[in-house]
């Protein structure tokens, strides 16, 4: 059988002193001066073994540039040194990862063993030989069932990394500062999940809802509207839709409205306690110390129901006086006057959802009981546009109400699927996740959506409901929620987040941890369950690999000036 490793790809040779975890390699002259980079994967050929390793450090040596050597005075005087006759070489420190395929290293490589680069382009089975993908998943068209190929292994022109879609229900997280390529690679991941190999003749799409904070993903809707879904073979979704707030929706022309829907909520889909907590938090920002007010609201809802009012949504939307009248009846229920007054203020503030945004009265698929069924059945991509264009003037607490509502109906629906023995899947991608499930250290400190997203994080994996939390400041995202994530896409992060990222991911090799603040734009460390090997990989997402080119953030300063 042909192998993907050839000795003519040799880049160096193993020196003495290797262990089962690390080794030193002297690079050949042809591999010096930047041809081998830190983070690259290489292979040591040791007799009949192939040991996969990662470059952790490259150290150039020159005998004429050593501290205290005979050339010290010449350097001090700025005189020329005959470098060409100096003893010089480059040492490559290697972190040993595993024997191929997927076997622990039980004996060190030997001095003199050859180190080679990987050459996958001539062969069709690198996914099995290098990454250990099961042969049973191999399809006749060179794809693997349920495996998407992501970017390219850093240091190689074209070596896509296989990621296992079966592990998505274990939740994902994407980290990276502005300009690191975070949203670009998230969009690239979305594209890959819209075309997942299923059989020799069929591909499928993962149902997704994306909370788009800055308009990074509306390009997909514009692209489909322009090209026509029927002409796009790589999209295996039955529909791609953008949801905007009602007032902006009314401004769009009829021609494109079939791709754009209004955001609205139906309060009848929430149980009494959920609705009471939302109303209290909408004004207070927290439910702490508000149990009496929550209990009072629940009692109001019960009294209304007992008197034949079956739709709280209609009452709050169109008959607020009746609701406030029943709040007054709490005096007979022995609620304190201060509690009644607080509940009145909270309801009055909550009514502004309709006054300011028409979130209750507007017609929207989000108010349809079959909304989740339609997404999962047709494998839709839904983009909730929370950007300045799709949600002009909408404050954060109102966006939190929408996410709380959506998280609630998703969790409830997937719970019912599980109870009824129905297996469905959906990926809920949330940009600026710190705004919806914040850590206590984050300035907003609380969120209406926090408890529901926590429930999805801890229980959703059992039902097929997965989270993908995207943040430029991961240390501001709730630690418990992030601890439920089992796959991480880590771009360049701020120095303040380095220790947090290392802890929440379960640790990174020192060579990778040291590069967290210096990764190039488009470079990403992928770690966790979706990666078929038990160690993180450094991957580059080339711009040309994105099918839909992002337009957000583009500038044309000089021409405009």
HELIX and SHEET records of a PDB file:
HELIX    1   1 UNK A    7  UNK A    9  5                                   3    
HELIX    2   2 UNK A   29  UNK A   31  5                                   3    
HELIX    3   3 UNK A   72  UNK A   76  1                                   5    
HELIX    4   4 UNK A   83  UNK A   85  5                                   3    
HELIX    5   5 UNK A  126  UNK A  129  1                                   4    
HELIX    6   6 UNK A  135  UNK A  137  5                                   3    
HELIX    7   7 UNK A  165  UNK A  170  5                                   6    
HELIX    8   8 UNK A  182  UNK A  193  1                                  12    
HELIX    9   9 UNK A  218  UNK A  227  1                                  10    
HELIX   10  10 UNK A  229  UNK A  231  5                                   3    
HELIX   11  11 UNK A  246  UNK A  249  1                                   4    
HELIX   12  12 UNK A  254  UNK A  259  5                                   6    
HELIX   13  13 UNK A  267  UNK A  269  5                                   3    
HELIX   14  14 UNK A  272  UNK A  284  1                                  13    
HELIX   15  15 UNK A  291  UNK A  306  1                                  16    
HELIX   16  16 UNK A  312  UNK A  318  1                                   7    
HELIX   17  17 UNK A  320  UNK A  328  1                                   9    
HELIX   18  18 UNK A  329  UNK A  333  5                                   5    
HELIX   19  19 UNK A  337  UNK A  350  1                                  14    
HELIX   20  20 UNK A  352  UNK A  357  1                                   6    
HELIX   21  21 UNK A  365  UNK A  367  5                                   3    
HELIX   22  22 UNK A  371  UNK A  378  1                                   8    
HELIX   23  23 UNK A  396  UNK A  419  1                                  24    
HELIX   24  24 UNK A  433  UNK A  435  5                                   3    
HELIX   25  25 UNK A  450  UNK A  463  1                                  14    
HELIX   26  26 UNK A  474  UNK A  476  5                                   3    
HELIX   27  27 UNK A  479  UNK A  483  1                                   5    
HELIX   28  28 UNK A  495  UNK A  497  5                                   3    
HELIX   29  29 UNK A  498  UNK A  504  1                                   7    
HELIX   30  30 UNK A  510  UNK A  513  1                                   4    
HELIX   31  31 UNK A  543  UNK A  545  5                                   3    
HELIX   32  32 UNK A  557  UNK A  560  1                                   4    
SHEET    1   A 7 UNK A  10  UNK A  14  0                                        
SHEET    2   A 7 UNK A  22  UNK A  27 -1                                        
SHEET    3   A 7 UNK A  88  UNK A  99 -1                                        
SHEET    4   A 7 UNK A  49  UNK A  62 -1                                        
SHEET    5   A 7 UNK A  41  UNK A  46 -1                                        
SHEET    6   A 7 UNK A 114  UNK A 116 -1                                        
SHEET    7   A 7 UNK A  10  UNK A  14 -1                                        
SHEET    1   B 2 UNK A 147  UNK A 150  0                                        
SHEET    2   B 2 UNK A 161  UNK A 164 -1                                        
SHEET    1   C11 UNK A 152  UNK A 153  0                                        
SHEET    2   C11 UNK A 537  UNK A 540 -1                                        
SHEET    3   C11 UNK A 523  UNK A 528 -1                                        
SHEET    4   C11 UNK A 487  UNK A 490 -1                                        
SHEET    5   C11 UNK A 172  UNK A 175  1                                        
SHEET    6   C11 UNK A 465  UNK A 471  1                                        
SHEET    7   C11 UNK A 426  UNK A 430  1                                        
SHEET    8   C11 UNK A 208  UNK A 212  1                                        
SHEET    9   C11 UNK A 381  UNK A 385  1                                        
SHEET   10   C11 UNK A 240  UNK A 245  1                                        
SHEET   11   C11 UNK A 260  UNK A 263  1                                        
SHEET    1   D 2 UNK A 196  UNK A 197  0                                        
SHEET    2   D 2 UNK A 203  UNK A 204 -1                                        
END                                                                             
